[in-house]
Amino acid sequence: MSETEKLKCYVTKVLGYILGDISQLKEKGVTVSFPYLFLSFAGIDFLGGLEHGFQRGNSQKRSTWFISTWMPKINSRYIFSDSYNTQSQASYLYNFARSGLIHMASVQRSVVVATDASLQKYHLGYSHDGNSKVFIHPFLFAEEFEKASGLYLEDVY
């Protein structure tokens, strides 16, 4: 087996664990938000690490690269226009959702999360009621990650 084939097997196996866990959550009807987000961000970090390495301290680069490069191919709302920062949506999600979730088991106050199906239309929408807040629908986020990871793998392999 060539090194490329070994790497492909490894990537497929690791991503298979992550996507398999997300699938099991769906099958079992789990409606708690954080497992979907945690698993999706773990996958985002993993795939970003394939491009940018897994060095300590580069998780922002890994995450924002994957979110800004691959997630908009699934949903254009991952592109948040800010003339000063072309990766602002990815940075916002990294800083206020991913980092809080990974390091403190909680999203920051500028992130609102809910699994109610009637709220899916607000996914990645912003509220400006004095404080900017982004709404993340965890089921959609996981679904969009799954689709984006598939596109990434098609492109790489």
C-alpha positions in Angstrom: 0.0 0.0 0.0 1.4 3.4 -1.0 1.8 6.3 1.4 -1.1 8.1 -0.3 -3.3 5.1 0.1 -2.4 4.8 3.7 -3.2 8.4 4.3 -6.5 8.1 2.5 -7.4 5.1 4.6 -6.5 7.0 7.8 -8.5 10.1 6.8 -11.5 8.0 5.8 -11.3 6.1 9.1 -11.1 9.2 11.3 -13.7 11.1 9.4 -15.9 8.0 9.4 -15.8 7.9 13.2 -16.9 11.6 13.4 -19.6 11.3 10.7 -20.7 8.0 12.1 -21.2 9.5 15.6 -23.2 12.4 14.1 -25.3 9.8 12.2 -26.0 7.9 15.4 -27.1 11.0 17.2 -29.6 11.7 14.4 -30.8 8.0 14.4 -31.4 8.1 18.2 -33.2 11.4 18.0 -30.7 13.3 20.2 -31.8 16.9 20.3 -29.1 18.2 22.6 -27.1 20.9 20.6 -23.5 20.5 21.8 -22.7 16.9 20.5 -23.5 18.0 16.9 -21.4 21.1 17.2 -18.5 19.4 19.1 -18.2 16.6 16.5 -18.5 19.0 13.6 -15.8 21.3 14.9 -13.6 18.3 15.6 -14.0 17.3 12.0 -13.3 20.8 10.8 -10.1 21.0 12.8 -9.1 17.6 11.5 -9.6 18.4 7.9 -8.0 21.8 8.3 -5.0 20.2 9.9 -4.5 18.0 6.8 -3.9 21.3 4.9 -2.1 23.3 7.6 -0.6 20.8 10.0 -1.5 19.9 13.5 1.0 22.2 15.3 0.1 23.5 18.7 -1.4 26.9 18.4 -2.6 26.8 14.8 -6.2 25.6 15.5 -7.6 29.0 14.3 -5.8 28.7 11.0 -7.1 25.1 10.6 -10.7 25.9 11.5 -11.1 29.2 9.7 -9.5 27.8 6.5 -12.0 24.9 6.3 -15.0 27.0 7.3 -14.2 29.8 4.8 -13.1 27.5 2.0 -15.5 24.6 2.1 -18.6 25.5 4.1 -19.6 28.3 1.7 -19.8 25.7 -1.1 -22.8 24.3 0.9 -24.4 27.4 2.3 -23.5 31.0 1.2 -24.3 32.2 4.7 -20.8 31.1 5.7 -19.6 34.1 3.8 -20.2 37.1 6.1 -19.1 40.2 4.2 -16.8 42.5 6.1 -14.5 44.6 3.9 -11.8 44.4 6.6 -11.7 40.6 7.1 -12.6 38.2 4.3 -12.7 35.3 6.8 -14.9 37.2 9.3 -17.7 34.5 9.5 -15.2 31.8 9.9 -13.3 33.8 12.6 -16.6 34.6 14.3 -17.6 30.9 14.5 -14.1 29.9 15.6 -13.8 32.6 18.3 -17.3 32.5 19.7 -18.6 28.9 19.1 -15.7 26.5 18.5 -13.2 27.9 21.1 -15.8 28.3 23.8 -17.2 24.8 23.2 -13.8 23.1 23.0 -12.1 25.0 25.9 -15.0 25.7 28.3 -17.8 23.4 27.1 -20.0 26.4 26.4 -20.5 28.7 23.5 -19.9 32.4 24.1 -22.8 34.8 24.7 -22.6 36.1 21.1 -23.8 32.7 19.9 -27.3 31.4 20.1 -28.0 27.7 19.6 -31.3 25.8 19.4 -32.5 22.6 17.7 -36.1 23.5 17.2 -37.0 22.7 13.5 -39.0 25.9 13.1 -35.7 27.9 13.7 -33.7 26.3 10.8 -34.5 29.3 8.6 -32.5 31.5 11.0 -29.3 29.3 10.7 -26.3 31.6 10.5 -28.5 34.7 10.8 -27.5 37.6 12.9 -29.4 39.5 15.6 -28.4 43.1 16.3 -30.3 43.8 19.4 -27.5 45.8 21.0 -25.1 43.0 20.8 -24.3 41.0 17.6 -25.2 37.4 17.9 -25.1 34.6 15.4 -27.7 31.8 15.5 -26.4 28.2 14.8 -28.8 25.4 14.2 -26.7 22.4 15.2 -28.4 19.9 13.0 -27.9 22.0 9.9 -24.3 22.8 11.0 -23.5 19.1 11.2 -25.3 18.4 7.9 -23.4 21.2 6.2 -20.1 20.0 7.6 -20.8 16.5 6.4 -21.5 17.8 2.8 -18.5 20.1 2.9 -16.2 17.3 4.1 -17.4 15.2 1.2 -16.6 17.9 -1.3 -13.2 18.3 0.3 -12.4 14.6 0.0 -13.6 14.5 -3.6 -11.2 17.4 -4.3 -8.2 15.9 -2.5 -8.7 12.3 -3.8 
